[in-house]
Amino acid sequence: MFVNRLPGARHQQTGVALVLVLTLTALLTIMAGSYTLSMRRELDLVRNGRDHAQAMALAESGLHYAQLMLQINDQLKRWRTDGTEYKRQFGNGQFIVKIIEETGKINVNKADVPLLTGLFESSGIEDEEEVGKLVDAIIDWRDNDEFSRVNGAEKSDYDSEGLSYHPRNDLFQTIEELQLVMGITPEVFEKIEKNITIYTENEGIDPTKASRDVLMAIPGVDPEIVDTYLADRDKAAQDNLPSPAFPVVSDIPFEQQSDNVYSIESTGLLSNGTTATLFTTLQNPKAKSRGPYAMLSWKKVYGKSKKKSESGLATARRNIVMSSHCSSNGLLCLV
């Protein structure tokens, strides 16, 4: 028997089909958009990785170029080791290099109370009580006894703080080890890191190689004298002349002898703004016979963020005991 379908039923079926088509179209659009976004992110990651690799290659080129320039005997052509900035263009970018001789830094194994105090004060730590605690804690860490200084910290103090390690009661083996000292927070360490060393035998500093912060650490020094001296030193560098003598009399020893150890900061910069920086500490071959240079420390920093970094030395942390770590030449060990 033949039955006529009602017009309303046909319209209802057409409406259901339309809803299904629209729903399917929306789902496909969402999937396509998600896939496109995912691919775009992947492309950005690949591009960023490529740019960082190129920038780091430039930084490494700057490091090797600096090593070459340190070997030149002609003092007029040899790169200076007082932090003078050198730039070289290469391909679609450039590298920027600064070399600082370690004698221009403060040796945390040798410096006495006045210079250590000046180190923290010139780094922006103004609280005298806090500075006193930091200085005494450093000296208690490196001395060979268990007697705590007035504001210092020895084994019992570390136990009372719930720390799983104690002072070495010996010299610092790396500057990163300083972060284990009570009171040396990551923020404090970041302020002083570029101004300290363990690689010299000097109790004082070499003013002809020192940064402004290091010069300002000299007790009683006048900031205007420091700024004038730095301007004169820069002028001498531009004129290829020897650095002038520091015009200040102080109880801090001014020692202008070379230990052939250099900190090199080499930054690779691409035309699109991507950067990578390589921080290294090298020992000159004149002091060691093991290869062209002895690599004492290294650290890589990608881009403008210090969080994306790799370090060639064991980073001291407060929640672990110091573990064994040695550099390839055996000069640096945490035990």
C-alpha positions in Angstrom: 0.0 0.0 0.0 1.3 3.4 -1.0 1.8 5.9 1.9 2.6 9.6 1.4 5.2 11.0 3.8 4.3 14.1 5.6 6.2 17.3 4.5 7.1 17.9 8.2 9.0 14.6 8.4 11.1 15.5 5.4 12.0 18.8 6.9 12.9 17.2 10.1 15.3 14.7 8.4 16.8 17.6 6.4 17.4 19.5 9.6 19.2 16.5 11.3 21.4 16.1 8.3 22.3 19.7 8.4 23.2 19.6 12.1 25.4 16.5 11.4 27.2 18.2 8.6 27.8 21.4 10.6 29.0 19.4 13.5 31.4 17.4 11.4 32.6 20.5 9.7 33.3 22.2 13.1 35.2 19.1 14.3 37.3 19.0 11.1 38.0 22.7 11.5 39.1 22.3 15.1 41.4 19.3 14.1 42.9 21.2 11.2 43.5 24.3 13.4 45.1 22.2 16.2 47.3 20.5 13.7 48.4 23.8 12.1 49.1 25.3 15.6 51.1 22.2 16.5 53.1 22.3 13.3 53.8 26.0 13.8 55.1 25.4 17.3 57.3 22.6 16.0 58.6 24.9 13.4 59.3 27.6 16.0 61.2 25.1 18.1 63.3 23.9 15.2 64.0 27.5 14.2 64.9 28.5 17.7 67.2 25.5 18.1 68.9 26.3 14.8 69.4 30.0 15.8 70.7 29.0 19.2 73.1 26.5 17.7 74.4 29.2 15.2 74.8 31.7 18.0 76.7 29.3 20.2 78.9 28.4 17.2 79.7 32.1 16.9 80.4 32.3 20.7 82.8 29.3 20.4 84.5 31.0 17.4 85.0 34.0 19.6 86.6 31.9 22.3 89.1 30.3 19.9 89.8 33.6 18.3 90.5 35.0 21.8 92.9 32.2 22.5 94.8 33.0 19.3 95.0 36.7 20.2 96.4 35.9 23.7 99.3 34.1 22.0 100.5 37.1 20.1 103.8 38.4 21.4 103.3 41.9 20.1 101.7 43.8 22.9 100.2 46.3 20.5 98.3 43.6 18.7 97.7 41.3 21.6 94.2 41.5 23.1 94.0 43.2 26.5 92.9 41.3 29.6 91.2 44.1 31.5 87.7 43.6 30.2 88.1 45.5 27.0 85.3 44.6 24.5 86.3 43.2 21.1 83.8 42.6 18.2 84.2 40.7 15.0 81.6 40.3 12.2 81.1 36.8 10.8 78.4 35.7 8.4 75.0 36.8 9.5 76.2 37.7 13.0 79.1 38.7 15.2 80.9 37.6 18.3 81.7 39.9 21.2 84.6 39.0 23.5 85.8 40.2 26.8 88.9 38.9 28.6 89.7 39.4 32.2 92.8 38.2 33.9 92.0 36.4 37.2 94.4 38.6 39.0 91.9 41.4 38.6 89.4 39.5 40.8 89.2 38.8 44.5 90.5 35.5 45.6 88.0 34.1 48.2 90.7 31.7 49.4 93.2 34.4 50.2 91.3 37.7 50.8 91.1 39.0 54.3 88.2 40.6 56.1 88.5 44.1 54.7 88.5 43.0 51.1 85.8 40.4 51.5 83.7 43.1 53.3 84.2 45.5 50.5 83.3 42.8 47.9 79.8 42.4 49.4 79.3 46.1 50.0 80.3 47.0 46.4 77.9 44.4 45.1 74.9 46.2 46.7 74.6 44.4 50.1 74.3 47.3 52.5 73.3 45.6 55.7 76.4 45.6 57.9 75.2 42.7 60.0 74.5 40.5 57.0 77.9 41.4 55.5 79.6 40.5 58.7 77.9 37.1 58.8 78.7 36.4 55.2 82.4 37.2 55.6 82.8 35.2 58.8 81.0 32.2 57.3 83.3 32.2 54.3 86.4 32.3 56.6 85.0 29.6 58.8 84.5 27.4 55.7 88.0 27.8 54.5 90.0 27.7 57.8 91.2 24.4 59.2 89.6 24.5 62.6 86.2 24.0 64.2 86.1 27.3 66.1 83.4 29.6 64.9 84.1 33.2 64.4 81.8 35.8 66.1 79.3 35.9 63.2 80.5 32.7 61.5 79.3 29.2 61.1 80.9 25.8 61.8 79.7 22.2 61.9 77.2 22.7 64.8 75.6 25.7 63.0 75.1 23.7 59.8 73.6 20.8 61.9 71.2 23.2 63.6 70.0 24.4 60.2 69.3 20.8 59.1 71.9 20.8 56.4 73.4 17.5 55.3 76.9 18.9 54.9 79.5 20.7 56.9 82.2 23.3 56.2 85.2 22.0 54.2 87.7 23.5 56.6 89.9 23.9 53.6 90.2 26.1 50.6 87.4 26.4 48.1 87.9 24.1 45.1 85.4 26.0 42.8 83.7 29.3 43.1 80.4 27.5 42.8 81.2 25.8 46.1 80.7 29.2 47.8 76.9 28.6 47.4 77.2 26.0 50.1 78.3 28.6 52.7 75.5 29.6 55.1 74.0 32.9 54.0 75.2 32.7 50.4 71.9 32.6 48.6 71.7 32.3 44.8 70.9 36.0 44.7 74.0 36.9 46.7 76.2 34.5 44.6 74.9 36.1 41.4 76.0 39.5 42.5 79.6 38.5 43.3 80.2 35.6 40.9 82.0 37.7 38.2 84.3 39.4 40.8 85.7 36.4 42.6 88.3 33.7 41.8 90.2 30.8 43.2 92.8 30.6 40.5 95.4 33.1 41.8 97.9 33.2 44.6 97.3 36.9 45.4 95.8 38.2 48.6 95.1 41.5 46.9 94.2 42.5 43.4 95.7 43.8 40.2 94.0 47.2 39.7 95.0 47.3 36.0 92.8 44.3 35.3 90.0 44.9 37.9 86.4 45.8 37.2 84.7 48.8 38.8 83.0 46.6 41.5 86.4 45.1 42.5 88.0 48.5 42.7 85.1 49.7 44.8 85.7 46.9 47.2 89.0 48.5 48.3 88.2 50.0 51.7 87.8 53.8 51.7 88.2 54.3 48.0 86.6 57.3 46.4 84.1 56.5 43.6 85.2 59.5 41.6 88.8 58.4 41.7 87.7 54.9 40.5 85.6 56.3 37.6 88.4 58.7 36.5 90.9 55.8 36.6 88.7 53.6 34.6 88.3 56.3 32.0 92.1 56.8 31.8 92.5 53.0 31.5 90.0 52.8 28.6 91.8 55.7 26.9 95.1 53.9 27.3 93.6 50.8 25.7 92.3 52.8 22.8 95.8 54.3 22.3 97.5 50.9 22.7 99.3 52.1 25.7 100.0 50.3 29.1 97.4 50.7 31.8 98.1 53.5 34.2 98.9 52.8 37.9 96.0 53.0 40.3 96.3 56.3 42.1 95.3 55.0 45.6 97.3 54.0 48.6 95.8 51.1 50.5 96.5 48.3 52.9 95.1 45.9 50.2 98.1 44.5 48.2 98.2 45.7 44.6 99.9 42.9 42.7 100.5 43.3 39.0 101.9 39.9 38.3 100.3 37.5 35.9 99.2 34.0 36.8 98.3 33.2 33.2 94.7 32.4 34.0 91.9 34.2 32.1 88.2 34.5 32.2 86.7 34.8 28.7 83.2 35.9 28.0 82.2 35.3 24.4 78.8 36.2 23.1 77.5 35.1 19.7 74.8 37.5 18.3 72.7 36.8 15.2 71.1 39.5 13.0 67.7 38.5 14.4 68.7 39.2 18.0 69.3 35.6 19.1 72.3 35.4 21.5 74.4 32.7 23.2 77.2 33.3 25.6 80.1 31.1 26.6 81.8 31.8 30.0 85.2 30.0 30.3 88.3 30.1 32.5 91.5 29.1 30.8 95.1 28.7 31.9 97.8 29.9 29.5 100.1 27.2 28.1 103.1 29.1 29.5 102.0 27.9 32.9 101.0 24.3 31.9 102.4 21.9 29.3 99.2 19.8 28.9 97.9 20.9 25.5 97.5 24.4 24.1 95.1 25.5 27.0 93.9 24.1 30.2 90.2 24.5 30.5 89.4 25.2 34.2 85.6 25.9 33.9 82.9 26.6 31.4 79.3 27.6 31.3 76.9 28.1 28.4 73.9 30.5 28.4 71.4 30.5 25.6 69.4 33.5 24.6 68.8 36.2 27.1 67.6 33.9 29.9 70.0 32.6 32.4 67.7 29.8 33.2 68.6 28.0 29.9 72.2 27.2 30.9 74.6 24.4 31.0 77.5 24.3 33.4 80.7 22.4 33.2 81.3 22.5 36.9 79.2 20.9 39.6 76.7 23.5 40.9 76.6 23.6 44.6 73.2 23.0 46.1 72.0 23.3 49.6 70.1 20.1 49.9 72.9 17.7 48.9 76.3 16.8 50.1 79.2 17.8 47.8 79.8 15.1 45.3 83.0 14.2 43.5 83.6 16.3 40.4 86.8 17.0 38.6 87.7 18.9 35.5 89.5 17.1 32.6 92.9 18.4 33.7 92.4 17.2 37.3 92.9 20.7 38.7 89.4 21.1 40.1 87.7 18.5 42.3 84.9 18.6 44.8 85.4 15.8 47.3 
